[in-house]
Amino acid sequence: MNIEFSLVMPRDAMGIPMVRRMVRSLLRALGVAEECASDILIATSEACTNAVRHGDPATRYEVTARIHDERCELHVAVEDRGPGLPALPRRQPPADVENGRGMLIMRTVMDDVSYEVAPGRSTAVRLSKRLAWEKDALAPHLARLCCRCRDGERCAAV
């Protein structure tokens, strides 16, 4: 099973809940376990917030979600003329500091977090998490039914 969709959003905080709803709808429709889906949504919000907060004012950002091989991968990219990411934080900021926890939160709830920085061009974060399924989820059953036909085309063995 391979599902992919992309959203191109204006660099405005009002779009972040829309991205969350789209990702949440996909995860629920597939039958992803609630705790796993919550982790993905937290990381999605943090990545989108960083794109909105730190991107060039005139830019948009793109969110691509991909479900394949029982993993959810998210790619949040902003193209801008900025300097890119500063050094990645290694620990939580002091309690009296309001910002600076997003990257650490993403690392905590996802299996893999990586950054692609091209100073003056773009900054992107890639998030990946192995999916946990609800007991009656449809998606794992569909994936198991998929097979390779003799001519190399995908088919469903029914």
TORROSE-27677 format. One line per 10 residues: number of its first residue (from 1); their letters; for each residue y negated, x, z of N, C-alpha, C. Coordinates in Angstrom, 2 decimals, always signed. Atoms other than C-alpha are relative to their C-alpha. Layout:
N
NUM) a) Y,X,Z,Y,X,Z,Y,X,Z | ...
//
This chain:
158
1) mniefslvmp) +1.17,+0.84,+0.00,+0.00,+0.00,+0.00,-1.24,+0.89,+0.00 | +1.23,-0.77,+0.09,-3.41,+1.33,-0.96,-1.15,-0.99,-0.21 | +1.15,+0.90,+0.07,-6.59,-0.66,-0.25,-1.24,+0.85,+0.20 | +1.24,-0.75,-0.13,-10.08,+0.72,-0.75,-1.18,-0.88,-0.35 | +1.24,+0.67,+0.36,-13.58,-0.70,-0.68,-1.17,+0.87,+0.44 | +1.22,-0.75,-0.31,-17.10,+0.73,-0.61,-1.16,-0.95,+0.15 | +1.26,+0.72,-0.19,-20.41,-0.58,+0.63,-1.12,+1.01,-0.10 | +1.20,-0.82,+0.04,-23.77,+0.91,-0.24,-1.06,-0.79,+0.74 | +0.89,+0.72,-0.91,-26.23,-0.01,+2.48,-1.38,+0.64,+0.03 | +1.32,-0.58,-0.21,-29.97,+0.38,+2.91,-0.02,+0.71,+1.35
11) rdamgipmvr) +0.07,-0.76,-1.25,-30.86,+2.86,+5.62,-0.80,-0.80,+1.01 | +0.62,+0.92,-0.94,-31.63,+0.10,+8.12,+1.06,-0.41,+1.01 | -0.96,+0.32,-1.06,-29.96,-0.63,+11.46,+0.57,-1.42,-0.14 | -0.48,+1.38,+0.14,-29.61,-4.31,+10.51,+1.28,-0.08,-0.83 | -1.20,+0.01,+0.82,-26.84,-3.40,+8.06,+1.26,+0.43,+0.75 | -1.17,-0.52,-0.73,-24.57,-1.77,+10.68,+0.94,-1.13,+0.43 | -0.93,+1.09,-0.34,-23.20,-5.11,+12.02,+0.75,-0.55,-1.21 | -0.68,+0.48,+1.20,-22.40,-6.14,+8.44,+1.17,+0.92,-0.35 | -1.08,-0.95,+0.27,-20.36,-2.97,+7.90,+1.13,-0.23,+0.99 | -1.03,+0.25,-1.03,-18.53,-3.60,+11.19,+0.80,-1.27,-0.32
21) rmvrsllral) -0.70,+1.26,+0.30,-17.72,-7.19,+10.18,+0.94,+0.16,-1.18 | -0.86,-0.20,+1.17,-16.35,-6.10,+6.81,+1.25,+0.80,+0.38 | -1.14,-0.83,-0.42,-14.14,-3.39,+8.34,+0.90,-0.81,+0.94 | -0.78,+0.82,-0.94,-13.06,-5.74,+11.17,+0.83,-1.04,-0.76 | -0.71,+1.02,+0.77,-12.12,-8.46,+8.66,+1.21,+0.59,-0.71 | -1.11,-0.65,+0.69,-9.97,-6.06,+6.65,+1.11,+0.34,+0.99 | -1.00,-0.41,-0.97,-8.21,-4.70,+9.74,+0.75,-1.21,+0.57 | -0.65,+1.22,-0.51,-7.53,-8.20,+11.12,+0.92,-0.62,-1.04 | -0.81,+0.60,+1.06,-6.25,-9.49,+7.79,+1.31,+0.76,-0.19 | -1.21,-0.81,+0.14,-3.77,-6.61,+7.65,+0.89,-0.05,+1.23
31) gvaeecasdi) -0.78,+0.08,-1.23,-2.65,-7.17,+11.25,-0.03,+1.27,+0.82 | +0.14,-1.21,-0.82,-3.93,-3.94,+12.81,-0.17,-0.42,+1.46 | +0.08,+0.30,-1.44,-3.49,-3.96,+16.61,-1.45,+0.09,+0.48 | +1.38,+0.13,-0.46,-6.66,-4.89,+18.47,-0.58,+1.30,+0.56 | +0.52,-1.24,-0.58,-7.01,-1.62,+20.42,-0.28,+1.05,-1.09 | +0.18,-0.93,+1.12,-6.59,+0.45,+17.25,-1.23,-0.40,-0.82 | +1.15,+0.50,+0.77,-9.09,-1.74,+15.36,-1.30,+0.26,+0.76 | +1.20,-0.24,-0.81,-11.59,-1.43,+18.24,-0.44,+1.46,-0.08 | +0.33,-1.43,+0.12,-11.41,+2.38,+18.10,-0.65,+0.28,-1.35 | +0.55,-0.22,+1.35,-12.04,+2.32,+14.34,-1.40,-0.57,-0.10
41) liatseactn) +1.32,+0.64,+0.06,-14.98,-0.06,+14.76,-1.05,+0.77,+0.79 | +0.93,-0.83,-0.78,-16.57,+2.10,+17.48,-0.42,+1.21,-0.83 | +0.31,-1.19,+0.80,-16.33,+5.18,+15.26,-0.84,-0.36,-1.23 | +0.77,+0.45,+1.15,-17.64,+3.23,+12.26,-1.46,-0.22,+0.38 | +1.38,+0.25,-0.48,-20.68,+2.09,+14.25,-0.74,+1.30,+0.27 | +0.64,-1.28,-0.31,-21.40,+5.61,+15.45,-0.37,+0.75,-1.27 | +0.27,-0.71,+1.26,-21.12,+7.10,+11.95,-1.15,-0.66,-0.76 | +1.08,+0.71,+0.69,-23.36,+4.41,+10.44,-1.32,+0.17,+0.72 | +1.22,-0.21,-0.78,-25.88,+4.77,+13.26,-0.58,+1.38,-0.29 | +0.48,-1.35,+0.33,-26.08,+8.51,+12.57,-0.61,+0.04,-1.40
51) avrhgdpatr) +0.53,+0.02,+1.38,-26.60,+7.83,+8.84,-1.37,-0.65,-0.02 | +1.29,+0.71,-0.04,-29.41,+5.38,+9.60,-1.05,+0.82,+0.75 | +0.95,-0.70,-0.87,-31.02,+7.44,+12.33,-0.44,+1.34,-0.56 | +0.31,-1.38,+0.39,-30.86,+10.88,+10.72,-0.18,+0.21,-1.50 | +0.16,-0.15,+1.44,-30.96,+10.21,+6.98,-1.46,-0.02,-0.41 | +1.32,+0.02,+0.60,-33.98,+10.62,+4.77,-0.49,-1.45,-0.09 | +0.47,+1.39,-0.02,-36.18,+7.47,+5.04,+0.18,-0.76,-1.31 | -0.08,+0.69,+1.29,-35.92,+6.68,+1.32,+1.43,-0.18,-0.49 | -1.37,+0.01,+0.50,-32.13,+6.91,+1.10,+0.80,-1.20,+0.46 | -1.00,+0.97,-0.41,-29.20,+4.56,+1.32,+1.21,+0.81,+0.46
61) yevtarihde) -1.23,-0.70,-0.36,-25.82,+5.39,+2.75,+1.19,-0.82,-0.50 | -1.20,+0.64,+0.54,-22.32,+4.61,+1.53,+1.14,+0.11,+1.00 | -1.18,+0.04,-0.86,-19.30,+3.58,+3.57,+1.18,-0.34,-0.89 | -1.23,+0.26,+0.73,-15.88,+3.82,+1.96,+1.14,-0.09,+1.01 | -1.16,+0.18,-0.87,-12.85,+2.46,+3.80,+1.24,+0.01,-0.88 | -1.24,-0.10,+0.77,-9.36,+3.28,+2.61,+1.18,-0.13,+0.97 | -1.23,+0.17,-0.77,-6.04,+2.08,+4.01,+1.13,+0.46,-0.90 | -1.16,-0.47,+0.77,-3.02,+4.03,+2.78,+0.90,+0.79,+0.92 | -1.00,-0.74,-0.79,+0.15,+5.56,+4.19,-0.15,-0.29,+1.49 | +0.15,+0.46,-1.38,-0.42,+3.54,+7.38,-1.09,+0.72,+0.77
71) rcelhvaved) +1.18,-0.63,-0.60,-3.73,+5.32,+8.02,-1.23,-0.74,-0.48 | +1.31,+0.49,+0.41,-7.28,+4.10,+7.97,-0.91,+1.21,-0.10 | +0.95,-1.09,+0.20,-9.77,+6.57,+6.53,-1.34,-0.59,-0.36 | +1.36,+0.45,+0.26,-13.50,+6.01,+6.57,-0.83,+1.21,-0.39 | +0.89,-1.06,+0.46,-16.07,+8.09,+4.74,-1.40,-0.60,+0.01 | +1.39,+0.47,-0.08,-19.74,+7.58,+5.65,-0.87,+1.14,-0.47 | +0.79,-1.07,+0.61,-22.12,+9.56,+3.46,-1.43,-0.45,-0.23 | +1.40,+0.25,+0.31,-25.87,+9.77,+3.17,-0.47,+1.16,-0.86 | +0.58,-1.03,+0.87,-27.53,+11.61,+0.31,-1.48,+0.08,+0.32 | +1.41,-0.17,-0.33,-30.87,+13.04,+1.34,-0.40,+1.46,-0.17
81) rgpglpalpr) +0.53,-1.36,+0.14,-33.04,+16.10,+1.27,-0.09,+0.71,+1.34 | +0.08,-0.57,-1.35,-32.60,+16.83,+4.98,+0.80,+1.27,+0.15 | -0.67,-1.28,-0.25,-31.25,+20.00,+6.56,+1.49,-0.13,+0.32 | -1.41,+0.17,-0.34,-27.86,+18.48,+7.40,+0.17,+0.00,+1.51 | -0.32,+0.06,-1.42,-26.13,+18.49,+10.75,-0.41,+1.28,+0.72 | +0.15,-1.18,-0.83,-27.20,+20.79,+13.54,+1.40,+0.40,+0.50 | -1.30,-0.39,-0.58,-24.43,+22.52,+15.50,+0.63,-1.21,+0.66 | -0.70,+1.13,-0.59,-21.78,+20.05,+16.62,+0.08,+0.17,+1.52 | -0.05,-0.12,-1.47,-21.90,+19.26,+20.37,+1.43,+0.23,+0.47 | -1.32,-0.29,-0.56,-19.01,+20.55,+22.44,+0.26,-0.79,+1.28
91) rqppadveng) -0.17,+0.80,-1.21,-19.63,+18.41,+25.53,-1.08,-1.08,+0.05 | +0.95,+1.09,-0.15,-21.46,+15.30,+26.64,-1.36,+0.53,+0.43 | +1.32,-0.39,-0.47,-25.23,+15.61,+27.06,-0.20,-0.46,+1.44 | +0.26,+0.44,-1.38,-26.71,+15.20,+30.54,-0.19,-1.52,+0.06 | +0.05,+1.45,-0.18,-26.67,+11.64,+31.94,-1.37,-0.60,-0.30 | +1.34,+0.54,+0.21,-30.44,+11.26,+31.63,-0.47,+0.08,-1.46 | +0.33,-0.09,+1.43,-30.40,+11.95,+27.86,+0.57,-1.23,-0.70 | -0.41,+1.25,+0.61,-30.25,+8.79,+25.76,+0.90,+0.17,-1.22 | -0.74,-0.19,+1.24,-28.76,+10.19,+22.51,+0.93,+1.20,+0.09 | -0.79,-1.21,+0.11,-26.25,+12.81,+21.41,+1.47,-0.16,+0.31
101) rgmlimrtvm) -1.41,+0.21,-0.34,-22.88,+11.21,+22.21,+0.86,-0.47,-1.17 | -0.72,+0.62,+1.11,-21.92,+9.75,+18.82,+1.14,+0.83,-0.55 | -1.06,-0.86,+0.58,-19.97,+12.71,+17.42,+1.15,+0.16,+0.97 | -1.06,-0.14,-1.00,-18.07,+13.14,+20.67,+0.79,-1.30,+0.15 | -0.68,+1.29,-0.06,-17.27,+9.42,+20.80,+0.95,-0.14,-1.18 | -0.86,+0.09,+1.18,-15.93,+9.53,+17.23,+1.24,+0.87,+0.17 | -1.15,-0.90,-0.20,-13.71,+12.50,+18.11,+0.98,-0.56,+1.02 | -0.85,+0.54,-1.05,-12.40,+10.67,+21.17,+0.88,-1.14,-0.49 | -0.74,+1.20,+0.39,-11.32,+7.45,+19.44,+0.77,+0.14,-1.32 | -0.69,-0.18,+1.29,-10.14,+8.79,+16.06,+0.96,+1.19,+0.08
111) ddvsyevapg) -0.95,-1.11,+0.05,-7.25,+11.11,+15.19,-0.62,+1.25,-0.61 | +0.60,-1.14,+0.69,-9.32,+13.29,+12.89,-1.43,-0.35,-0.40 | +1.40,+0.16,+0.38,-13.07,+13.72,+12.34,-0.42,+1.31,-0.65 | +0.50,-1.20,+0.66,-14.56,+16.13,+9.82,-1.34,-0.30,-0.64 | +1.34,+0.14,+0.54,-17.99,+16.74,+8.39,-0.12,+0.81,-1.28 | +0.31,-0.69,+1.25,-19.17,+17.69,+4.92,-1.52,+0.07,-0.08 | +1.46,-0.16,-0.01,-22.68,+19.12,+4.89,-0.41,+0.85,-1.19 | +0.62,-0.73,+1.10,-24.61,+20.15,+1.79,-1.50,-0.07,+0.27 | +1.41,+0.06,-0.37,-28.08,+21.00,+3.17,-0.91,-0.28,-1.20 | +0.91,+0.39,+1.06,-30.80,+19.40,+1.11,+0.57,-0.99,-0.99
121) rstavrlskr) -0.63,+0.95,+0.93,-28.30,+17.11,-0.66,+0.70,-1.15,+0.70 | -0.75,+1.09,-0.63,-25.94,+15.17,+1.60,+0.68,+0.45,+1.29 | -0.78,-0.19,-1.21,-24.18,+14.81,+4.91,+1.00,-1.15,+0.05 | -1.03,+1.04,-0.06,-20.91,+12.92,+5.34,+0.93,+0.27,+1.17 | -1.02,-0.12,-1.03,-18.40,+12.24,+8.08,+1.24,-0.72,-0.53 | -1.28,+0.61,+0.36,-14.72,+11.52,+7.42,+0.74,-0.27,+1.31 | -0.72,+0.44,-1.18,-12.81,+9.57,+10.05,+1.38,-0.46,-0.41 | -1.35,+0.40,+0.34,-9.07,+9.05,+10.08,+0.76,-0.38,+1.26 | -0.81,+0.44,-1.14,-6.71,+7.16,+12.37,+1.29,-0.65,-0.51 | -1.28,+0.64,+0.30,-3.04,+6.23,+12.20,-0.06,-1.42,+0.54
131) lawekdalap) +0.10,+1.40,-0.39,-2.77,+2.46,+12.32,+1.16,-0.43,+0.88 | -0.99,+0.67,-0.83,-0.95,+0.55,+15.03,-0.05,-1.47,-0.40 | -0.08,+1.36,+0.55,+0.23,-2.90,+13.99,+0.32,-1.03,+1.07 | -0.42,+1.13,-0.81,+0.47,-6.27,+15.67,+1.47,-0.27,-0.34 | -1.43,+0.24,+0.18,+4.06,-7.45,+16.05,+0.31,-0.75,-1.29 | -0.27,+0.81,+1.18,+3.82,-9.98,+13.21,-0.88,+0.37,-1.19 | +0.91,-0.44,+1.07,+1.56,-7.95,+10.89,+0.70,-0.03,-1.35 | -0.53,+0.09,+1.36,+2.06,-8.52,+7.18,-0.01,+1.35,-0.72 | +0.19,-1.23,+0.77,+0.84,-5.13,+5.92,+1.20,+0.96,+0.06 | -1.14,-0.94,+0.01,+3.76,-2.92,+7.14,+1.20,-0.55,-0.78
141) hlarlccrcr) -1.10,+0.60,+0.75,+6.24,-5.39,+5.63,-0.23,+0.14,-1.51 | +0.32,-0.17,+1.42,+4.46,-5.28,+2.28,+0.21,+1.44,-0.44 | -0.16,-1.41,+0.35,+4.43,-1.49,+2.33,+1.47,+0.37,-0.14 | -1.43,-0.30,+0.09,+8.18,-1.37,+2.95,+0.64,-0.61,-1.24 | -0.55,+0.65,+1.19,+8.82,-3.74,+0.05,-0.32,+0.75,-1.28 | +0.44,-0.70,+1.21,+7.03,-1.48,-2.40,+1.03,+1.06,-0.39 | -0.95,-1.01,+0.48,+9.25,+0.71,-4.54,-0.50,+0.57,-1.31 | +0.29,-0.57,+1.32,+9.12,+2.85,-7.67,+0.99,-0.57,-1.00 | -0.86,+0.49,+1.09,+10.45,+1.22,-10.79,+0.45,+1.19,-0.84 | -0.53,-1.07,+0.84,+12.37,+3.26,-13.29,-1.05,+0.58,-0.94
151) dgercaav) +1.01,-0.49,+0.95,+9.38,+3.49,-15.63,-1.24,+0.56,+0.70 | +1.11,-0.60,-0.74,+7.06,+4.78,-12.84,-1.07,-0.99,+0.43 | +0.97,+1.02,-0.41,+5.12,+1.51,-12.43,+0.32,-0.45,+1.42 | -0.23,+0.55,-1.34,+4.65,+0.04,-8.96,+0.54,-1.41,-0.14 | -0.52,+1.36,+0.02,+6.62,-3.11,-8.24,+0.31,-0.42,+1.42 | -0.42,+0.53,-1.29,+7.64,-5.31,-5.34,+1.47,-0.37,-0.10 | -1.42,+0.33,-0.01,+11.34,-5.46,-4.58,+0.15,-1.26,+0.84 | -0.08,+1.28,-0.70,+11.87,-9.09,-3.70,+1.44,-0.45,+0.09
//
